[in-house]
Structure formats: C-alpha cells, structure tokens
C-alpha cells in the first residue's frame, strides 16, 4: 500500500542504481508501552522517581512553572517545544508505529533505516543510577519487541548508559547477546560534579559540574568499553544535546539554544576520543556522531592539523622562555623604547614570559602518537562518521578533496531525522538530500557514498553480517566485495 503515489523522494530513488540507507531515523516511544516495560524492569515504585528525574534534568520543564522573573533568577532554559509534526498526523503515527514506518519507506525513498529512540536523550543522562539504567533497559526491551517484525528494512538502536564502564558493559552484553540488537547509542558526555565546590556548597551541585567525554581527563578508564564494542561487533554512536552549554542558555528562545548544539556535543566527544588516543589504541573501531552535520567535523580535522604543526613537541621550543635573548631585547628596547623606559628595567619587564613548564607534559598529542601531519588524517578520517540531515548544504564539503587536507573525503552519512520537527513531511527527505546533486554542488558518486557507501562502511566495519537478511543484503555484498 502506498500512502502517497509518486512522491518526489520515490521518484529520486527510482532513478538511483544503489540503495538509500538512512542512518538516523527517529521513533517516538508509545508512552503506555514504555511505562509497562519500565515497571517490568524496576517495579511500580520507580515511576515516581522517573518523573522526578525527568523534571530535574538540564532540559527541565521548570520554565513552565515560573514567571519571567523566576526564569531570569535561575536562568531557566527555554527547552524544545512543539517539536513533533502533529499537524501531519500520518507522519506522527509513522513515528510511533514501526509497521507503518516500514510500509511507508518506499514513499520516503529509503531502502533501510537505522532508528533511534526519540525519548532516550534525557533518561540516558539521569543522575539516579537505578532509574537511568532501568529506563535504558525498558527502552531497549520495548524496541526489540516492536521492531522485531521489521528487521528486513529497519533496525532499532539500543541505548547504553555510560556513567561508569561497568554499567555500559553490562548493558552492551544484554542488548547484543540477549536482545540481538546490533546498533547502539551512547551519551556524548557524562555530567559530573566538581567535587571541591560541591563539598563547600552541596546545593551548587546542579550547576557546578564538568563534562566527562571518556577520552581526555576522564573519571574512569573507558578502554574496556571500547574493547567490549569490538568484541560484540557494535559501532558506538553518539547523539546528545548541547543545549545549556556556554552561550546556549537563552531563557526565551529555543532556536537560539538549538542551533549548533548537536555539533557542539559531537565535537566534544570526537576531540576527546582523538586526543585521548582511542583511535590509536583501537585501530578497527569506528564512531558516528549524529544530527550535527559534518561542518564541525571538517573544522576539527583542519584545526587538529594546524595545532599540531604549531604545537608538536619540537615546535614548542619556539615558545620556550629559555631561548629568550634578554640582551638583544634590552638593546632593541633602548633604541626604540619611545617613552617606555620610565617604567623600569626592560629585563624585568619580560619576566612574565619565563613561566616554567613540566618538560614531560608539553606534548599534548602524545596520547595519539602523532609523528607527522599525515598521522592525523589516518587516525581521524577512517574512524569518524558524521550524520547529516537532508536539508544541510554543508554536507557537500565532506567530499571536497581539493580543499580538505590530504585530499580527505570525510565520512558523511545520511540521517533522515524523520520524527522530528525539522522534517514536516517525511516524503520529502530523500528528494531534499538529492537537491545537492541537482544544484551541481555534489556529484552523483558523492551522493552514492553519502547514502550508501559510507553507511555500509560504518555499519559493517565490526559486523560484516549487519545487513544479512535485509532487503539491501545483495547490494551490500557487492560493495563489500570491491
């Protein structure tokens, strides 16, 4: 049954000689079903704690309980509102009912879709350990159940909490070995209290915190988690919000808070994994950062190269105060001081430059073992994939080998983002993505990599059988063979 005959996306798909794989669709959890699963995991008493945790997150509904003065006093964040396509009832229903989504994939122009739980972004950050783990387990049980009969065209994503390596490993084992799920979502960060401040003022705990991104300066060693991902054959993906960070704290404007926030969260974890040496220690591991586009990834790639050129161990000697020629400075000062002499001996005036540093800590690229610029390309480009939405014109830059250092083609992957407010009509997404080709901004072969080649490389990197039993199995086998 086709709900829309000859949609633009269906027309685009009919002209392609390759499948279209959606690496970031979204479902809306049917709340009565989720509540039943949550009670089954944690008992009826957990429901009240679940509600309390939901009201206490950074994306807090406190905004609605306060007047304008109260919002200003606590800087209550303007959180997402009216963020699902309610006017388009068919699309809303499609986000909730897996079989309906499967039925409509042809009209949407998709052959296969990786679907994330829309309601997981807050619970995965809950402070209450028991509630956080119970909600993640309930979401995973629910999705394994309702998507089971759609496995030929849809795969649901399991939610893996990361407050400690132990809880992450336990859930990884469960979702892969017990539920047989093959895709996972991890939070981009864990918010942890700054101990010294909280000791003096416990009430400041909600505001005095830092972001643990698992690579640099982490509270724990997360290498056992990455090793478990390799063992189980699942690729870590990240999809966390960055609203409330830095300047994204408007009390009146959600758009102000929303723009760039997924990219900010993606950059934080990506930069941490790279500089923490994770891609060096785990050369087979891949990571995906969703819904933030590739622009920030391209910028980070270029910035890492630029920073290494100026701040590698050898280059840092250019800034070593020990090499300062004080006599030369004094002679130049004497010749050109122009009235500065009245402020004292010039040799004393540059003492602030003589700050000592630990010679063992000046190589900030040591963990990832960079010896030449090309090492950054080799440790970055093959390991990281970036989810790009259909309406994002920056996507084409991922394939600009002339401008990207070392001719890199970054791992942009198509994410439909169906189920969210930025897709008012699901039937438009594939056609909208293809507009980059029609406008001459992206080549046909780039589009093929965007919607097929890169997703295949990502999802089969640790599990060659990822697409076995699906409608794209044969086409995937051909691309893997080459």
C-alpha positions in Angstrom: 0.0 0.0 0.0 1.4 3.4 -1.0 0.1 6.4 1.0 1.4 8.9 -1.5 1.7 8.0 -5.1 4.9 9.1 -6.9 6.3 11.2 -4.1 9.4 13.2 -5.0 11.6 11.0 -2.9 10.2 7.8 -4.5 11.0 9.3 -7.9 14.5 10.1 -6.9 15.0 6.6 -5.5 13.7 5.1 -8.7 16.5 6.8 -10.7 19.3 5.6 -8.5 21.3 2.5 -9.2 22.0 1.9 -5.5 20.0 1.7 -2.2 19.4 4.6 0.2 20.3 3.8 3.8 19.1 6.1 6.5 21.5 6.1 9.4 19.4 8.3 11.7 15.7 8.0 11.8 13.7 8.5 15.0 10.8 6.8 16.7 8.5 8.3 19.3 8.1 5.9 22.2 4.4 5.0 22.8 4.3 6.1 26.4 1.9 3.4 27.8 4.1 0.7 26.4 7.3 2.3 27.8 5.7 2.7 31.2 4.8 -1.0 31.2 8.3 -2.0 30.3 9.7 0.3 32.9 7.5 -1.2 35.6 8.6 -4.7 34.5 12.3 -3.7 34.9 12.2 -1.5 38.1 8.8 -2.2 39.7 5.8 0.2 40.0 7.7 2.4 42.6 10.2 3.5 40.0 7.6 5.6 38.1 7.6 8.4 40.6 11.4 8.6 40.6 11.3 8.5 36.8 9.1 11.6 36.8 11.2 13.4 39.4 14.4 12.7 37.3 12.7 14.0 34.2 11.8 17.2 35.9 15.4 17.6 37.3 17.4 17.4 34.1 19.1 20.4 32.4 16.3 20.4 29.8 13.9 21.0 32.7 10.1 21.9 32.4 10.7 24.4 35.2 10.4 27.1 32.6 6.7 26.5 32.5 6.3 26.6 36.3 8.0 30.0 36.6 7.1 33.6 35.7 9.5 35.8 33.8 11.2 37.0 37.0 11.7 33.4 38.2 13.2 32.3 34.8 15.7 35.1 35.0 16.7 34.3 38.5 17.6 30.7 37.8 18.3 31.2 34.1 15.7 28.5 33.3 16.5 27.1 29.9 14.0 27.5 27.0 13.7 23.9 26.1 12.2 22.2 23.0 8.5 22.9 22.4 6.1 21.8 19.8 8.8 19.5 18.4 6.9 16.8 16.6 4.8 17.0 13.4 1.3 16.9 15.0 -0.5 18.6 12.0 0.8 15.8 9.8 -1.0 13.0 11.6 0.2 10.4 9.2 3.9 11.3 9.9 3.3 11.4 13.7 1.7 8.0 13.5 4.5 6.7 11.4 7.0 7.8 14.1 5.1 5.7 16.7 4.1 2.6 14.8 7.0 0.6 13.4 5.0 -1.4 10.9 3.6 1.8 9.4 7.1 3.2 9.0 8.1 0.0 7.2 5.1 0.3 5.0 6.0 3.9 4.0 9.8 3.5 3.4 9.4 3.3 -0.4 7.4 6.6 -0.4 10.0 8.2 1.7 12.7 7.0 -0.7 14.5 4.8 1.8 15.6 1.1 1.5 16.7 0.7 5.0 16.6 2.8 8.2 18.5 2.8 11.5 16.0 4.1 14.0 16.9 5.8 17.3 14.5 6.2 20.3 13.4 9.8 20.4 12.8 9.7 24.1 16.2 8.5 25.2 18.2 11.7 25.1 17.2 12.8 28.6 17.0 9.4 30.5 20.5 8.4 29.4 21.7 11.4 31.5 19.7 10.8 34.6 21.7 11.2 37.9 19.8 8.4 39.7 21.7 5.3 38.8 18.9 2.9 39.2 16.4 4.9 37.3 18.8 5.7 34.5 19.7 2.1 33.9 16.1 0.9 34.3 14.8 3.4 31.7 17.5 2.5 29.2 16.7 -1.2 29.7 13.0 -0.6 29.3 13.6 1.3 26.0 15.8 -1.5 24.7 13.2 -4.1 25.6 10.4 -2.2 24.0 12.3 -1.5 20.8 13.5 -5.1 20.5 9.8 -6.2 20.8 8.1 -3.7 18.5 10.7 -3.6 15.7 11.2 -7.4 15.5 8.9 -8.0 12.5 10.5 -5.1 10.6 14.1 -6.4 10.7 14.4 -6.7 6.9 14.1 -2.9 6.5 14.5 -1.3 9.9 16.9 -1.9 12.8 16.3 -0.2 16.2 19.2 1.3 18.2 19.9 0.2 21.8 20.6 2.8 24.5 23.7 2.3 26.5 24.3 4.4 29.7 28.0 5.5 30.3 28.2 6.8 33.8 30.6 4.0 34.6 32.4 1.5 32.3 30.7 -1.3 34.3 27.2 -0.2 33.6 28.0 0.3 29.9 29.5 -3.1 29.6 26.6 -4.8 31.4 24.0 -3.2 29.0 26.2 -3.9 25.9 26.2 -7.6 26.8 22.5 -7.6 27.4 21.4 -5.8 24.2 23.7 -7.7 21.9 23.6 -11.2 23.4 20.1 -11.3 24.8 18.1 -8.9 22.6 20.2 -9.5 19.5 20.3 -5.8 18.7 23.2 -4.6 16.5 23.3 -0.8 16.9 23.9 1.2 20.0 23.7 4.8 21.2 25.9 6.2 23.9 25.7 9.7 25.5 28.3 12.1 24.3 29.2 13.0 27.8 28.5 12.4 31.5 27.9 15.4 33.6 29.9 15.1 36.9 30.0 17.4 39.9 33.1 19.5 40.6 34.0 17.9 44.0 35.7 20.9 45.6 32.7 23.2 45.0 30.1 20.7 46.0 31.9 20.0 49.3 31.6 23.6 50.2 28.1 24.1 48.8 26.1 20.9 48.1 23.2 23.0 46.6 25.5 24.1 43.8 25.8 20.5 42.5 23.3 21.1 39.7 25.4 23.9 38.4 29.0 23.2 39.3 29.8 20.3 37.0 32.1 19.3 34.2 31.7 17.1 31.1 33.4 13.8 31.1 33.9 12.8 27.5 35.7 9.4 28.1 39.0 10.2 26.4 40.8 13.2 27.9 40.8 13.6 31.7 38.0 11.1 32.3 36.9 9.9 35.7 37.4 6.3 34.5 39.3 4.3 32.0 36.8 3.6 29.2 39.1 1.4 27.2 37.3 -1.8 28.5 34.1 -0.3 26.9 35.7 0.2 23.5 37.2 -3.3 23.8 33.7 -4.7 24.5 32.3 -2.9 21.5 35.0 -4.6 19.3 34.2 -8.0 20.9 30.5 -7.7 20.3 30.8 -6.1 16.9 28.8 -2.9 17.5 29.8 0.6 16.5 29.5 3.4 19.2 27.3 6.2 18.0 26.6 9.5 19.9 23.6 11.7 19.8 23.5 14.0 22.8 22.2 17.5 23.3 24.4 20.6 23.9 21.7 23.0 24.9 22.5 24.8 28.1 26.2 24.8 27.3 28.1 28.2 27.3 26.0 30.8 25.4 23.2 28.4 24.7 21.3 29.4 27.8 18.6 31.7 26.5 15.5 31.8 28.8 13.3 32.9 25.9 14.5 31.5 22.6 14.7 27.8 21.8 16.1 28.4 18.3 19.0 30.3 19.9 19.7 27.3 22.1 19.2 24.7 19.4 21.4 26.0 16.6 24.7 24.1 16.6 24.1 22.2 19.9 24.3 18.7 18.5 27.5 19.7 16.7 29.0 21.1 19.9 28.3 17.8 21.8 29.7 15.8 18.9 32.8 17.9 18.7 33.4 17.5 22.5 33.4 13.7 22.4 35.2 13.4 19.0 38.0 15.7 20.1 38.3 13.8 23.4 38.5 10.4 21.7 41.1 11.6 19.2 43.4 13.4 21.6 42.9 10.7 24.2 44.5 8.2 21.7 41.4 5.9 21.4 41.7 5.6 17.6 45.4 4.8 18.0 44.7 2.1 20.6 41.7 0.7 18.7 42.5 0.9 15.0 39.5 -1.1 13.9 36.9 0.9 15.9 34.6 3.4 14.2 32.4 6.1 15.8 29.4 8.1 14.5 28.2 11.5 15.7 24.6 12.2 14.6 22.5 15.1 13.7 25.2 17.8 13.9 26.3 17.7 10.3 29.9 17.5 9.0 30.9 21.1 9.2 32.2 20.9 12.8 34.0 17.6 11.9 35.7 19.2 8.9 36.7 22.2 11.1 38.0 19.9 13.8 40.1 17.9 11.4 41.7 21.0 10.0 42.2 22.5 13.4 44.0 19.4 14.7 46.4 19.5 11.8 47.0 23.2 12.3 47.5 22.9 16.0 49.9 20.0 15.7 52.0 22.0 13.2 52.5 24.8 15.7 52.3 22.8 19.0 54.0 19.5 18.4 56.9 18.6 20.8 59.6 20.0 18.6 57.7 23.1 17.6 57.0 24.0 21.2 60.7 25.0 21.5 59.8 28.1 19.5 57.9 29.3 22.6 60.4 28.1 25.3 61.3 31.2 27.5 64.7 29.7 28.0 65.6 30.8 24.5 64.7 34.4 25.1 67.7 36.7 24.4 67.4 39.2 27.1 70.4 41.3 26.0 69.0 41.6 22.5 65.7 42.6 23.8 67.4 45.2 26.1 69.3 46.7 23.2 66.3 46.9 20.9 64.3 48.4 23.8 67.0 51.1 24.3 66.9 52.0 20.6 63.1 52.1 20.1 61.6 52.3 23.6 59.7 55.5 22.8 59.0 56.5 26.3 58.7 53.0 27.9 62.0 53.4 29.8 60.3 55.3 32.6 58.6 52.0 33.6 61.8 50.3 34.7 64.5 47.9 33.5 63.3 46.2 30.3 64.8 42.9 31.6 62.4 42.9 34.4 59.6 43.9 32.1 59.6 40.5 30.4 59.9 38.3 33.4 56.3 37.3 33.0 57.4 35.3 29.9 59.6 33.0 32.0 56.9 30.6 33.1 58.3 27.1 33.7 56.6 24.0 32.3 56.9 20.3 33.0 59.1 19.0 30.2 57.2 15.7 30.3 53.8 17.4 29.7 54.5 19.7 26.7 53.5 17.2 24.0 49.7 17.3 24.1 49.4 15.0 21.2 51.4 12.2 23.0 48.4 10.0 23.7 47.6 9.7 20.0 51.3 9.3 19.0 51.4 11.9 16.2 54.7 12.0 14.5 53.7 13.7 11.2 50.7 15.5 9.9 49.5 12.6 7.9 49.1 10.6 11.1 46.2 12.9 12.0 44.5 12.0 8.7 45.0 8.3 9.3 43.7 8.4 12.9 40.8 10.7 12.1 39.3 10.2 8.7 38.7 6.4 8.6 37.4 6.3 12.2 34.8 9.1 12.4 31.4 9.4 10.6 29.1 12.4 10.7 25.3 12.3 10.5 24.0 14.9 8.1 20.4 15.9 7.6 18.7 16.2 4.2 18.5 20.0 4.3 22.1 20.6 5.2 24.0 22.2 2.3 27.3 21.9 4.2 27.3 18.1 3.6 28.9 18.6 0.2 32.1 19.9 1.8 32.8 16.4 3.2 33.6 15.3 -0.3 35.7 18.3 -1.3 39.1 16.5 -1.7 40.6 19.7 -3.1 40.0 21.7 0.0 40.2 19.1 2.7 43.8 18.4 3.9 45.4 15.4 2.3 42.5 15.1 -0.1 40.3 13.6 2.6 36.7 12.6 2.0 35.1 12.7 5.3 32.5 10.1 6.4 29.3 12.0 5.9 26.2 9.7 6.4 22.6 10.4 5.6 20.3 10.9 8.5 16.7 11.5 7.6 15.8 12.8 11.1 12.2 11.7 10.5 10.1 12.0 13.6 11.4 15.5 14.5 10.1 19.0 13.9 12.7 19.7 11.2 11.0 17.1 8.9 7.5 18.4 8.4 6.9 15.8 5.6 8.7 12.5 5.6 8.1 12.1 1.9 10.5 15.0 1.1 13.7 13.9 2.8 15.4 11.9 0.1 14.4 14.3 -2.6 15.7 17.2 -0.4 19.1 15.5 0.1 19.4 14.9 -3.7 18.9 18.6 -4.4 22.7 19.0 -3.8 23.3 16.8 -6.8 20.7 18.7 -8.9 22.3 22.0 -8.0 25.7 20.7 -9.0 27.1 21.0 -5.5 27.6 17.3 -5.1 28.5 14.7 -7.7 26.5 11.5 -8.2 29.3 9.4 -6.8 29.5 11.6 -3.7 25.7 11.2 -3.2 26.2 7.4 -3.5 28.8 7.5 -0.8 26.6 9.7 1.3 23.6 7.5 1.3 25.1 4.1 0.6 28.8 3.6 0.6 29.7 5.4 3.8 26.8 3.8 5.8 27.8 0.4 4.6 31.5 1.0 5.6 30.3 2.2 9.0 27.8 -0.4 9.9 29.7 -3.4 8.6 33.1 -2.3 10.0 32.7 -4.6 13.0 29.9 -6.8 11.8 30.1 -7.9 8.2 26.7 -9.5 8.6 25.0 -6.3 9.7 22.8 -6.3 6.6 22.3 -10.0 6.3 18.6 -10.8 5.9 17.7 -7.3 4.8 16.4 -6.0 1.5 19.8 -4.5 0.8 21.8 -7.6 1.5 22.8 -8.3 -2.1 23.8 -4.8 -2.9 25.9 -4.5 0.3 27.7 -7.8 -0.6 28.7 -6.3 -3.9 30.1 -3.1 -2.4 32.0 -5.1 0.2 33.5 -7.3 -2.4 35.0 -4.3 -4.1 
